[in-house]
Amino acid sequence: MSIRTPRLIGAVGAIVVLAIYIHTPSFPTPDKILVFATFAAMAFGQATELLKRFVPFVGLLLVYESFRGLVPHLNNRINYSFMPAADRFLFFGRLPTAVLQGWWWQGHVMWYDFVFYGAYTLHFVLPFALAALIWQTREKHYWHYATTFLVVSFMGFLTFLAFPAAPPWLASQAGRIPSIAHVSSAIWAAFGIHDFPSVYNKISPNPVAAVPSLHAAYSALFAFFCIKLYKTKWRYLSLIYPLLIWVGTVYMGEHYVIDLLIGLAYAAVAYWVAPYALKAIAGVYKKLLHGARKHATVESL
């Protein structure tokens, strides 16, 4: 096989996958992103290096998501009251979601609904894209970045398990708070989307994972790493993404403000914990490697 053949397969594969996504739009989940990225990397002769770094990253994310999907079966004591009470306390008796929908929701989708939801769908895309950029341009920071996202994800899972929490749209449907539109559903209908077929969606059906908001945590970490690692005058544009997420998720009824604040706190803790987690993993790896070498030496005698 000529060297050009894998590159050609990669280029064709990336185009085909992209065409499928455009023809049948669906939520960009980690498994889909990895398939596209692998073909794209093949086109540039870097598929092996990409898979070394991203298969563990995406694999662990999918493991986390599979755990998250178990939460409704392990703890069905859904909390409807703490979050709206906290938001009312913070905003002098008013619910920010109700206020924003009173300003902007027209009973049908408007152009800004697509803007907010477009940012919402980038939950995995932008962090994955930044991971690829860091790998290529700031490689020594890659595993700190990846570990930070994994730590915050598993911290989130433990919280989802201990404290299943309904988002505003679900609390509204249950009659626990005043009427709140589920804007995302209207946007799906406008796009003609009725499901999101992927491995991700078969393992992660959990509508009560509102606290903490990992959308808030991921977007904050995305902006923080952009600003920290890339000292250009454009780096502050990365703040647009978390701002759209923070306003959009509250407006669309996906999160309360308190969910966002807790998500931001988790992001800060994960960033601080990640280097210690990396050192611990490296220590375990060295011990296992040393044990394997010692065992091989004994057997050879």
Backbone as a ProteinNet text record, in pm:
[ID]
protein_1_A
[PRIMARY]
MSIRTPRLIGAVGAIVVLAIYIHTPSFPTPDKILVFATFAAMAFGQATELLKRFVPFVGLLLVYESFRGLVPHLNNRINYSFMPAADRFLFFGRLPTAVLQGWWWQGHVMWYDFVFYGAYTLHFVLPFALAALIWQTREKHYWHYATTFLVVSFMGFLTFLAFPAAPPWLASQAGRIPSIAHVSSAIWAAFGIHDFPSVYNKISPNPVAAVPSLHAAYSALFAFFCIKLYKTKWRYLSLIYPLLIWVGTVYMGEHYVIDLLIGLAYAAVAYWVAPYALKAIAGVYKKLLHGARKHATVESL
[TERTIARY]
85.7	0	88.1	59.2	137.2	107	205.8	189.3	68.5	38.5	-71.4	-209.1	-217.2	-347.7	-418.1	-351.9	-420.7	-462.9	-379.9	-415.9	-539.8	-548.2	-664.7	-789.5	-774.1	-886.7	-932.5	-836.8	-870.5	-945.4	-898.4	-964.1	-1105.6	-1120.7	-1253.4	-1344.1	-1290.5	-1370	-1417.8	-1330	-1368	-1479.2	-1468.9	-1571	-1704.5	-1700	-1822.8	-1890	-1810.5	-1866	-1927.6	-1856.8	-1909.6	-2039.1	-2043.7	-2165.1	-2282.2	-2255	-2360.8	-2414.5	-2324.4	-2367.5	-2451	-2412.7	-2487.4	-2624.4	-2627.8	-2752.8	-2850.5	-2797.5	-2881.6	-2824.1	-2855.6	-2795.5	-2830.3	-2731.6	-2750.1	-2649.8	-2672.2	-2588	-2445	-2344.1	-2204.2	-2147.2	-2157.7	-2115.2	-1970.6	-1903.6	-1760.6	-1726.9	-1811	-1780.6	-1781.2	-1878.9	-1886.1	-1767.2	-1732.6	-1620	-1491.4	-1472.2	-1350.6	-1343.6	-1456.8	-1457.7	-1413.8	-1473.8	-1436.4	-1290	-1246.2	-1108.8	-1007.8	-1042.7	-951.5	-931.8	-1040.6	-1027.1	-946.5	-976.1	-903.7	-754.8	-722	-581.3	-513.6	-588.4	-532.7	-492.2	-573.2	-543.2	-412	-372.6	-246.5	-137.1	-163.4	-62.7	-37.6	-138.1	-118.7	-221.4	-283.7	-390.6	-340.5	-221.1	-168.8	-146.1	-83.1	-56	-185.3	-283	-410.8	-478.7	-480	-548.8	-481.8	-348.7	-277.8	-328.5	-356.4	-395.2	-546.1	-623.2	-765.2	-852.9	-808.1	-889.1	-903.5	-794.2	-814.4	-904.3	-887.4	-966.2	-1114.1	-1146.6	-1286	-1340.8	-1258	-1303.3	-1344	-1263	-1296.8	-1419.9	-1436.5	-1558	-1681.4	-1670.2	-1783.8	-1810.3	-1704.1	-1722.8	-1796.1	-1749.9	-1818.1	-1965.1	-1992.7	-2130	-2214.3	-2151.5	-2226.5	-2263.7	-2172.4	-2204.4	-2316.9	-2308.3	-2408.6	-2547.6	-2552.9	-2680.9	-2741.7	-2659.6	-2710.9	-2776.2	-2747.8	-2791.8	-2941.7	-3029.7	-3174	-3215.3	-3135.3	-3168.9	-3113.7	-3010.9	-2947	-3003.9	-3053.1	-3108.4	-3221.5	-3344.4	-3460.4	-3523.3	-3449.5	-3499.7	-3462.4	-3540	-3508.5	-3540.4	-3445.5	-3464.2	-3520.4	-3633.7	-3696.9	-3689.8	-3659.6	-3683.1	-3560.2	-3444.4	-3328.1	-3286.2	-3278.6	-3224.1	-3312.2	-3445	-3526.1	-3525.6	-3518.9	-3511.8	-3382.6	-3271.1	-3142.6	-3144.4	-3200.9	-3207.6	-3295.6	-3406.4	-3493.6	-3422.1	-3343.5	-3266.9	-3164.8	-3096.5	-2992.6	-3050.5	-3173.1	-3230.9	-3359.4	-3362.2	-3466.6	-3608	-3623.9	-3755	-3794.2	-3708.5	-3742.5	-3658.1	-3716.2	-3642.9	-3581.8	-3449.1	-3387.3	-3438.9	-3465.9	-3517.7	-3651.4	-3740.6	-3871.3	-3855.7	-3763.5	-3740.7	-3689.7	-3588	-3530	-3630.9	-3708.8	-3809.7	-3919.5	-3948.1	-4044.4	-3995.5	-3865.7	-3807.9	-3797.1	-3753.5	-3707.3	-3792.7	-3858.9	-3931.8	-4061.6	-4078.8	-4194	-4298.9	-4280.3	-4370.9	-4328.5	-4228	-4167.8	-4022.6	-3941.6	-3797.8	-3765.8	-3670	-3617.3	-3469.3	-3408.1	-3269	-3175.1	-3199.5	-3109.3	-3123	-3239	-3252.5	-3152.1	-3133.5	-3036.4	-2893.9	-2867.4	-2734.3	-2705.5	-2800	-2779.7	-2768	-2856.4	-2851.5	-2728	-2685.1	-2561.9	-2443.8	-2433.9	-2327.5	-2344.6	-2469.1	-2499.2	-2450.5	-2464.3	-2424.5	-2273	-2198.8	-2052.9	-1990.1	-2071.8	-2027.7	-1906.5	-1903.7	-1788.9	-1698.5	-1754.3	-1677.4	-1561.9	-1589.3	-1483.5	-1377.3	-1415	-1309.5	-1225.4	-1287.1	-1213.4	-1121.1	-1173.6	-1092.3	-973.5	-997.4	-887.4	-785.9	-833.9	-741.2	-649.4	-706.3	-625.8	-525.2	-568.5	-478.8	-365.7	-398.9	-295	-196.9	-247.3	-160.3	-59.6	-105.6	-19.7	72.3	29.8	105.4	160	100.1	144.2	139.9	212.3	193.1	218.6	310.9	341.5	222.6	125.4	6.8	-110.6	-93.8	-208.7	-271.3	-189.7	-248.5	-304.7	-249.6	-312	-451.5	-460.7	-590.1	-689.1	-646.8	-737.1	-777.7	-682	-711.6	-808.3	-795.3	-886.3	-1030.4	-1053.1	-1188.2	-1239.7	-1152.3	-1195.8	-1227.2	-1144.8	-1169.3	-1302.4	-1328.3	-1454	-1573.5	-1556.1	-1665.1	-1699.7	-1597.9	-1624.8	-1670.2	-1624.1	-1680	-1829.1	-1862.1	-2002.1	-2083.3	-2029.1	-2102.3	-2135.1	-2036.8	-2060.3	-2170.8	-2174	-2279.3	-2414.4	-2416.7	-2542.2	-2598	-2507	-2549.3	-2608	-2539.9	-2584.3	-2702.5	-2712.5	-2811.2	-2872.7	-2955.5	-3023.5	-3109.3	-3093.2	-3161	-3227.6	-3351	-3428.2	-3394	-3377.1	-3360.2	-3493	-3490	-3614.3	-3726.7	-3696.6	-3804.1	-3874.3	-3796.2	-3855.7	-3932.9	-3880.4	-3952	-4084	-4084.5	-4207	-4308.9	-4263.6	-4354	-4414.1	-4336.4	-4384.5	-4469.9	-4489.1	-4571.4	-4504.5	-4371.5	-4300.6	-4265.5	-4256.9	-4230.6	-4324.7	-4338.1	-4425.9	-4384.6	-4473.8	-4453.6	-4323.1	-4242.9	-4115.8	-4114.7	-4084.7	-4076.2	-3945.4	-3952.9	-3830.9	-3787.3	-3710.6	-3676	-3601.9	-3517.5	-3440	-3530.6	-3643.8	-3734.6	-3788.9	-3820.8	-3870.4	-3762.8	-3638.3	-3527.8	-3504.8	-3510.7	-3497.7	-3602.8	-3726.3	-3834.1	-3808.4	-3755.3	-3726.5	-3618.4	-3524.2	-3417.9	-3461.9	-3576.3	-3620.9	-3550.1	-3495.7	-3423.8	-3519	-3524.1	-3611.7	-3534.9	-3410.9	-3327.1	-3182	-3090.3	-2947.8	-2874.1	-2886.9	-2830.6	-2678.7	-2629	-2485.8	-2467	-2344.2	-2312.9	-2345.9	-2308.5	-2327.1	-2471.1	-2565.8	-2704.2	-2765.3	-2701.1	-2749.7	-2704.3	-2595	-2543.1	-2568.6	-2622.2	-2629.2	-2764	-2874	-3002.7	-3026.9	-2994.4	-3014.4	-3062.9	-3194.7	-3248.3	-3235.2	-3183.6	-3177.2	-3032.2	-2948.5	-2807.6	-2784.1	-2859	-2851.8	-2748.4	-2715.6	-2621.6	-2503	-2381.2	-2345.6	-2370.8	-2366	-2374.3	-2236.6	-2221.8	-2095	-2079.6	-2191.1	-2178.8	-2105.4	-2140.8	-2073	-1927.6	-1902.3	-1765.4	-1677.5	-1724.9	-1645.4	-1614.6	-1716.4	-1695.3	-1598.8	-1606.4	-1514.1	-1371	-1352.9	-1218.5	-1165.5	-1253.7	-1214.1	-1155.9	-1228.6	-1182.7	-1055.5	-1050.8	-934	-807.2	-813.1	-694.6	-656.3	-756.5	-725.4	-646.1	-694.4	-631.6	-495.4	-483.2	-357.9	-248	-284	-181.7	-150.5	-240.8	-220.5	-222.4	-103.5	-88.3	-103.9	-216.6	-244.8	-355.4	-369.9	-473.2	-613.6	-624	-754.8	-801.6	-717.9	-751.4	-876.4	-905.2	-1021.6	-1154.1	-1146.4	-1268.7	-1324.1	-1238.1	-1284.1	-1387.4	-1394.9	-1493.9	-1636.6	-1648.6	-1782.6	-1855.4	-1780.9	-1842.7	-1903.9	-1829.5	-1895.8	-2008.4	-1996.8	-2104.7	-2233.4	-2220.7	-2338.4	-2395.9	-2307.4	-2352.7	-2425.8	-2366.2	-2423.7	-2560	-2569.8	-2698.3	-2796.3	-2747.3	-2834.8	-2894.2	-2815.5	-2869.8	-2976.7	-2960.5	-3063	-3188	-3170	-3283.6	-3361	-3291	-3357.7	-3419.8	-3399.7	-3458.4	-3378.5	-3251.7	-3167.6	-3100.9	-3078.6	-3011.1	-3061.3	-3051.4	-3066	-2929.9	-2928.2	-2801.7	-2716.2	-2779	-2701.6	-2627.6	-2686.1	-2618.2	-2488.2	-2494.3	-2376.3	-2267.7	-2306.8	-2208.7	-2138.8	-2216.2	-2155.9	-2063.7	-2104.6	-2019.8	-1888.3	-1892.1	-1769.3	-1677.8	-1736	-1655.9	-1589.9	-1663.6	-1607.8	-1493.2	-1508.5	-1403.1	-1274.3	-1286.8	-1169.5	-1101.5	-1180.9	-1124.8	-1055.4	-1118.8	-1060.9	-928.4	-920.7	-795.4	-683.7	-715.6	-616	-577.8	-674.5	-651.2	-577.9	-597.4	-546.8	-397.3	-307.9	-164.8	-136	-207	-187.4	-237.7	-348.6	-400.6	-301.1	-240.2	-141	-20.4	26.8	140.9	106.6	-15.5	-58	-63.9	-119.1	-127.9	10.8	102.4	240	309	282.5	342.5	294.8	164.8	109.5	166.8	177.2	231.1	376	455.9	596.6	608.3	521.8	525	487.4	384	342.8	451.7	515	621.7	740.5	775	887.3	856.7	731.6	692.7	698.2	655.7	656.7	800.1	889.5	1030.3	1096.2	1064.3	1121.5	1074.2	944.3	887.9	953.5	976.4	1039.8	1182.7	1253.5	1392.5	1399.6	1306.7	1305.5	1277.9	1181.7	1146.2	1259.9	1343.1	1452	1571	1572.8	1686.6	1671.1
-120.3	0	123.7	216.9	338.9	427.4	516.1	606.1	696.9	726.1	818.7	756.1	621.7	556.6	587.2	571.5	605.6	752.4	840.7	983	1006.8	935.9	949.2	894.7	778.7	721.3	818.4	879.8	976.1	1095.7	1150.8	1268.1	1234.3	1121.2	1080.1	1050.9	979.8	946.4	1069.5	1169.7	1293.2	1365.7	1369	1435.6	1362	1228.1	1148.3	1166.9	1159.2	1175.6	1314.4	1416	1552.1	1565.8	1504	1509.7	1442	1330.3	1259.6	1348.1	1414.4	1501.2	1618.4	1671	1783.5	1737.7	1618.6	1567.7	1525.2	1461.8	1419.1	1478.9	1606.1	1674.4	1606.7	1598.8	1538.7	1599.6	1574.2	1634.8	1583.3	1673	1630	1570	1438.7	1368.7	1318.8	1279.7	1246.4	1136.6	1031.7	922.1	968	1053.5	1104.1	1193.9	1278.3	1370.5	1291	1183.9	1104	1036.6	987.5	924.8	1025.9	1145.3	1249	1288.6	1308.7	1352.1	1247.2	1118.7	1012.4	1014	1028	1037.7	1162.2	1274.9	1398.3	1383	1317.1	1294.9	1201.1	1100.5	1011.4	1090.5	1189.6	1270.7	1345.4	1372.9	1444.7	1352.5	1221.4	1126.1	1125.8	1163.9	1172.7	1091.2	994.6	918.7	842.1	779.5	700.6	787.9	904.1	994.1	1048	1077.4	1127	1020.5	896.7	790.8	761.2	773	751.3	846.1	969	1070.5	1076.7	1057.2	1085.7	965.1	844.6	727.6	715.4	730.6	728.7	841.5	960.3	1077	1053.5	1019.8	997.1	872.5	767.8	645.6	670.2	747.6	778.4	867.6	957.8	1039.4	951.8	852.6	763.5	675.3	635.8	560.6	648.3	773.2	866.4	881.3	897.3	916.6	791.4	673.2	551.3	545.5	590.6	600	699.6	812.3	916.6	865.7	782.1	727.7	632.1	580.4	489.6	564.2	693.2	768.4	755.6	774.4	764.8	630.2	524.3	392	369.6	445.9	428.6	521	635.8	732.3	807.1	774.7	837.4	948.1	996.8	1107	1240	1278	1396.7	1523.3	1616.4	1742.2	1847.3	1902.5	2006.8	2144.3	2148.8	2272.1	2355.6	2290.2	2366.8	2472.2	2433.7	2524.2	2647.2	2632.1	2754	2839.4	2774.9	2853.2	2933.7	2870.7	2941.1	3057.7	3033.9	3141.1	3256.4	3224.1	3330.1	3408.9	3341.4	3409.6	3504.1	3456.7	3537.3	3654.8	3639.9	3741	3801.9	3815.1	3891.7	3841.5	3708.7	3649	3617	3644.5	3618.3	3503.9	3428.6	3323.4	3378.3	3378.9	3431.4	3367.3	3234.4	3169.2	3229.7	3250.6	3309.9	3452.5	3527.5	3666	3669.2	3587.2	3586.2	3538	3435.3	3388.8	3492.9	3568	3676.9	3783	3805.8	3903.3	3850.1	3725	3677.4	3568.8	3482.2	3371.5	3422.2	3397.7	3447.3	3340.3	3222.7	3112.1	3032.5	3080.4	3009.5	3054	2978.2	3006.1	3133.3	3207.8	3327.8	3303.9	3397.1	3378.6	3359.9	3432.1	3422.6	3288.3	3220.9	3086.8	2991.6	3004.9	2921.4	2954.6	3082	3121.6	3056.1	3068.2	3008.2	2856.4	2795.6	2650.4	2602.7	2682.5	2648	2641	2738.9	2734.9	2613.9	2583	2470.3	2337.9	2320.9	2196	2181.6	2288	2281.7	2229.7	2174.6	2128.4	2035.2	1946.7	1859.1	1905.4	1974.4	2010.2	2103.6	2215.5	2312.4	2259.2	2194.1	2135.4	2032.9	1951.8	1853.7	1925	2029.1	2104.2	2170.8	2226.6	2289.6	2184.6	2065.1	1956.5	1924.9	1919.2	1892.6	2005.4	2130.2	2244.6	2242.7	2213.6	2207.8	2095.5	1981.7	1870.1	1913.9	1991.8	2032	2149.7	2236.3	2361.1	2380.3	2315.1	2329.2	2191.2	2095.9	1955.2	1926.6	1996.5	1967.4	1995.6	2073.5	2104.8	2012	1920	1841.3	1758.8	1682.2	1591.5	1665.4	1783	1865.8	1906.6	1949.5	1990.5	1873.5	1759.8	1644.3	1595.2	1590.6	1541.6	1634.4	1764.4	1860.2	1831	1806.1	1777.1	1645.1	1546.3	1417.6	1429.2	1504.6	1522.4	1592.4	1701.6	1774	1687.5	1603.7	1515.8	1413.6	1350.6	1250.4	1314	1434.6	1507.7	1533.4	1568.9	1590.4	1463.8	1349.7	1223.5	1193.7	1211.3	1181.3	1270.2	1395.4	1486.5	1446.6	1407.5	1362.5	1242.6	1155	1035.7	1072.3	1164.4	1200.8	1296.5	1375.7	1483.6	1498.8	1403	1420.1	1546.2	1632	1761.7	1790	1832.4	1860	1997.3	2009.9	2141.9	2217.7	2347.7	2426.5	2371.1	2329.2	2281.5	2159.1	2069.5	1949.5	1983.3	2076.4	2120.3	2186	2257.3	2321.1	2216.7	2115	2008.6	1934.5	1927.6	1860.5	1952	2077.4	2171.7	2230.3	2222	2270.9	2418.7	2472.4	2614.9	2663.7	2795.3	2846.7	2796	2813.4	2760.4	2809.9	2713.8	2740.7	2663	2729.9	2662.2	2584.9	2465.8	2390.5	2430.8	2537.3	2599	2501	2416.9	2321.3	2232.4	2188.7	2101.8	2171.9	2300.6	2377.2	2391.3	2406.7	2418.8	2286.5	2174.3	2043	2027.9	2063.6	2050	2136.6	2258.3	2348.2	2290.8	2216.9	2153.2	2020.1	1969.2	1838.5	1724.6	1751.6	1648.7	1584.5	1453.8	1382.9	1291.8	1256	1179.1	1208.2	1156.9	1179.9	1045.9	966.8	832.2	832.5	767.1	748.5	658.9	612.1	533.7	616.2	741.8	833.4	832.7	842.1	854.5	722.8	610.3	482.4	459.3	528.7	504.1	618.6	732	848.2	918.1	847.6	916.3	962.5	1085.4	1133	1277.4	1297.6	1434.2	1507.1	1439.7	1503	1523.1	1563.6	1592.4	1742.2	1820.7	1966.4	2030.3	1964.4	2020.5	1925.8	1970.2	2102.4	2110.1	2231.1	2248.1	2222	2107.2	2080.1	2164	2212.4	2309.4	2434.4	2481.2	2598.2	2565.6	2447.7	2409.8	2393.9	2318.9	2296.2	2427.5	2512	2636.6	2730.2	2731.5	2814.3	2764.2	2631.8	2575.8	2600.6	2592.3	2621.4	2762.5	2860.9	2999.6	3019.1	2958.1	2975.1	2923.2	2802.4	2746.2	2826.1	2875.5	2960.5	3083.5	3149.7	3273.3	3245.1	3133.6	3100.9	3058	2980.3	2919.7	2998	3084.8	3155	3305.4	3363.1	3504.7	3595	3585.5	3672.6	3770.2	3874.4	3973.7	3918.3	3802.9	3744	3647.2	3615.8	3509.7	3540.5	3668.5	3702.4	3680.8	3657.8	3622.5	3488.4	3407.3	3277.4	3295.5	3413.5	3438.7	3444.7	3465.5	3470	3338.5	3227.7	3095.7	3074.2	3091.4	3071.9	3171.6	3293.4	3390.2	3343.9	3292.4	3238.7	3118.1	3034.4	2917	2959.9	3050.1	3088.1	3155	3245.9	3311.6	3216.1	3142.8	3057.1	2942.1	2876.4	2761.6	2804.3	2921.9	2972.7	3011.5	3083.6	3125.6	3006.4	2904.1	2790.4	2694.9	2719.2	2633.6	2508.7	2506.6	2389.8	2393	2513.1	2525.2	2646.6	2637.8	2753.7	2822.1	2944.2	3015.1	2944	2890.7	2821.5	2701.7	2635	2523	2570.5	2689.1	2743.7	2777.1	2839.6	2879.1	2756.7	2651.5	2528.5	2467.3	2471.2	2420.7	2495.6	2627.3	2706.8	2670.1	2649.1	2608.9	2472.9	2380.3	2248.3	2260.1	2348.5	2367.9	2416.4	2509.6	2562.1	2452.3	2371.4	2262	2159.7	2125.4	2026.4	2074.5	2202.7	2257.5	2243.9	2267.6	2259.3	2114.6	2024	1883.2	1808.4	1847.1	1770.4	1737.6	1832.4	1797.2	1687.9	1690.1	1586.3	1451.7	1454.3	1330.4	1272.7	1358.8	1313.7	1250.2	1313.4	1258.1	1121.9	1109.4	981.3	872.7	907.3	810.1	769.8	869.3	840.5	749	771	687.5	543.8	525.3	389.6	321.5	397.6	341.4	295.5	377.1	341.1	215.6	205.6	86.4	-38.1	-26.5	-140.9	-180	-78.6	-105.5	-170.7	-118.6	-176.5	-320.5	-346	-481.3	-576.5	-529.6	-613.9	-647.4	-548	-572.4	-670	-652	-739.9	-882.9	-897.3	-1029.8	-1094.7	-1014.7	-1068.2	-1109.5	-1034.4	-1068	-1198.3	-1216.1	-1339.5	-1460.9	-1444.6	-1557.5	-1594.7	-1495.5	-1523	-1594.7	-1594.3	-1658.2	-1810.2
0	0	0	-88.3	-94.4	25.5	57.2	171.9	151.2	24.4	-3.5	20.8	17.2	29.5	161.3	279.2	404.4	409.5	352.5	352	266.8	153.8	66.8	137.2	202	277.5	384.8	454.9	559.5	505	394.2	335.3	290.6	222	174.9	293.7	393.2	511.4	584.7	600.8	670.5	595.4	462.2	380.7	391.7	386.4	394.8	531.2	638.6	773.6	788.9	741.5	750.5	670.9	551.8	469.3	539.6	607.6	681.9	793.6	866.5	976.1	924.4	807.8	750.2	701.2	640	584.4	693.8	798.9	911.8	1040.1	1066.2	1181	1312	1398.9	1530.4	1626.6	1755	1857.9	1843.1	1841.6	1822.8	1950.8	1963.8	2084.2	2068.5	2180.6	2173.1	2073.8	2066.2	1974.7	1829.4	1794.1	1656.6	1624.9	1720.7	1699.2	1677.9	1756.7	1743.2	1606.7	1555.7	1422.9	1317	1320.1	1222.9	1239.2	1363.1	1388.2	1342.8	1358.2	1316.3	1165.7	1091	945.2	905.8	970.6	939.1	970	1081.7	1117.4	1017.9	969.9	866.6	743.9	708.3	589.8	604.7	729.6	754.2	808.7	806	849.5	999.2	1079.7	1224.5	1302.8	1239.4	1304.5	1426.9	1415.8	1527.7	1650.5	1630.1	1741.9	1802.6	1717.1	1768.3	1853.7	1804.1	1876.9	2010.6	2016.7	2142.9	2250.9	2211.2	2308.7	2330.8	2223.2	2232.8	2261.5	2228.4	2263.1	2415.3	2494.3	2640.6	2688.8	2633.2	2673.1	2644.4	2519.7	2480.6	2548.8	2559.5	2625.3	2769.2	2841.8	2980.5	2989.6	2893	2891.1	2872	2783.9	2760.8	2882.9	2952.6	3076.8	3177.9	3190.4	3281.4	3243.5	3112.9	3069.1	3094.1	3081.9	3110.2	3258	3344.7	3486.7	3508.5	3439.6	3458	3420.7	3315.3	3273.8	3374.7	3467.4	3571	3686.6	3698.8	3815.8	3842.4	3739.7	3768.4	3825.7	3798.6	3849.1	3990.1	4028	4158.2	4264.8	4222.4	4318.2	4250.4	4286.6	4222.4	4306.4	4406.1	4489.1	4423.6	4324.8	4244.4	4322.8	4322.1	4393	4298.3	4333.7	4253.9	4321	4449.6	4525	4557.3	4580.9	4625.7	4523.8	4395.4	4293.1	4271.2	4251.2	4236.1	4362.4	4480.3	4604	4608.7	4567.2	4566.7	4467.2	4348	4248.4	4297	4360.2	4412.1	4522.6	4603.1	4707.1	4644.1	4539.3	4474.7	4396.2	4345.7	4256.5	4313.6	4446.4	4514.1	4480.7	4484.5	4467.5	4325.6	4230.4	4089.2	4034	3939.5	3871.8	3742.6	3730.1	3608	3479.4	3483.2	3362.9	3321.3	3416.8	3386.4	3335.2	3393.4	3349.9	3206.5	3176.6	3042	2938.5	2972.6	2876.5	2858.1	2962.4	2947.4	2851.4	2847.4	2755.5	2613.1	2599.1	2468.4	2404.6	2483	2420.6	2359.6	2228.4	2154.4	2126.9	2183.4	2155	2033.6	1964	1850.8	1843.5	1772.3	1773.2	1694.7	1748.6	1685.2	1653.3	1581	1539.1	1658.1	1766.9	1881.6	1953.2	1937.8	1994.9	1931.3	1800.5	1730.6	1774.2	1802.3	1850.3	1984.4	2077.2	2209	2200.6	2120	2112.4	2036.2	1938.3	1867.3	1962.5	2053.7	2154.5	2245.6	2279.7	2369	2309.1	2178.9	2113	2102.2	2129.5	2121.3	2250.4	2339.2	2470.1	2460.3	2362.3	2342.8	2229.3	2131.4	2011.7	2044.7	2110.5	2136.8	2233.2	2345.1	2428.7	2353.3	2266.2	2187.6	2088.5	2024	1927.7	1996.9	2115.8	2188.8	2233.5	2270.6	2305.9	2188.8	2067.4	1948.3	1925	1945.1	1925.3	2027.9	2153.2	2257.1	2227.1	2181.9	2144.5	2037.7	1941	1829.8	1864.1	1953.7	1974.6	2116.4	2216.5	2355.7	2421.6	2362	2397.7	2545.5	2607.8	2748.4	2841.2	2791.7	2872	2841.6	2744	2697.5	2809.6	2883.3	2981.6	3102.4	3132.8	3237.8	3192.5	3067.9	3011.3	3012.7	2957.2	2948	3086.2	3178.6	3312.8	3385	3362.2	3425.1	3384.9	3256	3209.4	3265.2	3275.1	3330.7	3479.1	3552.6	3695.9	3719.1	3645.9	3667	3626.5	3526.1	3483	3590.6	3649.6	3751.8	3882.7	3912.7	4027	4003.4	3879.8	3845.1	3863	3817.8	3831.7	3977.3	4065.9	4206.8	4263.3	4216.2	4261.2	4203.6	4075.1	4014.3	4091.1	4135.6	4208.2	4344.6	4414.3	4548.9	4547.3	4438.9	4438.1	4299	4254.6	4124.5	4128.5	4029.7	4032.9	3898.9	3903.7	3781.9	3727.4	3596.4	3535.1	3535.9	3507	3512.2	3425.4	3302.1	3213.5	3272.3	3338.2	3395.6	3523.2	3602.2	3722.4	3684.7	3573.5	3525.8	3483.4	3410.4	3367.9	3486.9	3596.8	3717.4	3803.8	3760.9	3835.1	3958.3	3967.7	4085.5	4076.9	3955.7	3934.6	3825.6	3808.1	3701.7	3564	3468.1	3333.1	3270.4	3227.6	3161.1	3029.5	2919.6	2790.3	2780.5	2721.6	2692.6	2551.9	2545.4	2416.8	2327	2386.5	2306.7	2222	2278.3	2203.5	2080.1	2094.8	1979.9	1872.9	1916.6	1820.8	1750.2	1825.1	1760.5	1651.4	1683.3	1585.5	1463.4	1486.9	1375.1	1284	1343.4	1266.2	1206.2	1249.4	1204.1	1273.1	1394.3	1469	1569.4	1569.3	1662.1	1756.5	1719.9	1810.9	1775.4	1859	1840.2	1842.1	1735.1	1739	1752.7	1854.4	1874.6	1994.5	2012.9	2132.3	2255.8	2252.3	2365.9	2415.5	2324.5	2365.7	2411.8	2380.1	2430.5	2574.8	2616.2	2750.5	2846.3	2798.8	2886.8	2890	2914.2	2924.8	3068.6	3102.2	3238.6	3237	3250.5	3247	3380.4	3485.1	3617.3	3661.2	3565.1	3593.7	3579.2	3654.6	3640.4	3732.3	3844.2	3941.4	3956.8	3922.7	3870.5	3720.5	3665.8	3521.6	3460.7	3393.5	3327.1	3200.8	3146.4	3037.2	3086.1	3205.5	3262.2	3292.2	3349.6	3386	3262.6	3161.6	3041	2968.9	2955.9	2881.6	2955.2	3089.1	3166.8	3151	3156.9	3139.6	2999	2900.1	2762.5	2753	2804.7	2797.8	2880.1	2997.8	3084.2	3016.8	2958.5	2893.8	2768.9	2695.8	2579.7	2622.9	2726.9	2773.5	2835.6	2908.2	2976.9	2880.7	2778.8	2693.5	2567.4	2523.4	2395.5	2418.4	2419.6	2454.6	2331.8	2265.6	2151.6	2190.1	2111.5	2141	2118.1	2049.2	2019.5	2127.4	2224.4	2318.9	2400.3	2422.2	2504.6	2430.9	2299.2	2226.6	2274.3	2334.2	2386.6	2497.2	2556.9	2662.1	2606.9	2475.4	2415.6	2437	2425.1	2438.3	2576.3	2686.6	2816.4	2842.6	2792.4	2813.1	2745.1	2622.1	2552.5	2626.7	2679.4	2754.1	2880.6	2956.5	3085.6	3068.9	2971.5	2949	2881.6	2781	2701.7	2779.2	2864.8	2937.6	3037.7	3095.3	3187	3108	2999.2	2916.4	2861.2	2813	2749.7	2850.8	2979.5	3082	3110.4	3069.4	3092.5	3229.8	3284.2	3413.4	3489.7	3621.3	3707.7	3720.1	3767.1	3787.2	3891.4	3996.1	4099.7	4041.2	3942.3	3875.6	3811.2	3749.7	3683.4	3784	3893.7	3994.6	4054.6	4078.4	4131.2	4025.7	3899.3	3791.1	3782.6	3798.7	3795.5	3912	4029.3	4145.5	4120.8	4060.2	4029.9	3930	3831.5	3732	3799.1	3892.5	3962.7	4044.4	4113	4193	4102.4	3989.2	3898.1	3841.1	3807.5	3754.4	3857.8	3983.7	4089.8	4119.3	4113.3	4147	4036.4	3910.3	3796	3804.3	3838.1	3845.1	3948.1	4061.5	4163	4112.4	4039	3980.5	3880.5	3799.4	3701.7	3770.5	3879.2	3953.4	4012.5	4064.3	4121.9	4014.7	3898.6	3788.7	3742.6	3731.6	3689.2	3789.9	3919.8	4022.6	4013.1	3993.2	3979.1	3855.5	3745.4	3620.8	3639.9	3708.8	3731.3	3816.7	3919.3	4004.4	3924.9	3841.9	3761	3662.2	3601	3504.4	3574.1	3692.6	3768.6	3807.3	3851.7	3888.6	3770.6	3654.9	3535.1	3494.5	3502.2	3465.9	3564.3	3693.6	3795.3	3774.1	3742.3	3717.1	3596.4	3491	3369.9	3397.3	3483.1	3515.9	3593.3	3690.6	3770.7	3681.9	3589.9	3503.7	3408.8	3373.3	3278	3344.7	3479.8	3550.3	3554.2
[MASK]
+++++++++++++++++++++++++++++++++++++++++++++++++++++++++++++++++++++++++++++++++++++++++++++++++++++++++++++++++++++++++++++++++++++++++++++++++++++++++++++++++++++++++++++++++++++++++++++++++++++++++++++++++++++++++++++++++++++++++++++++++++++++++++++++++++++++++++++++++++++++++++++++++++++++++++++

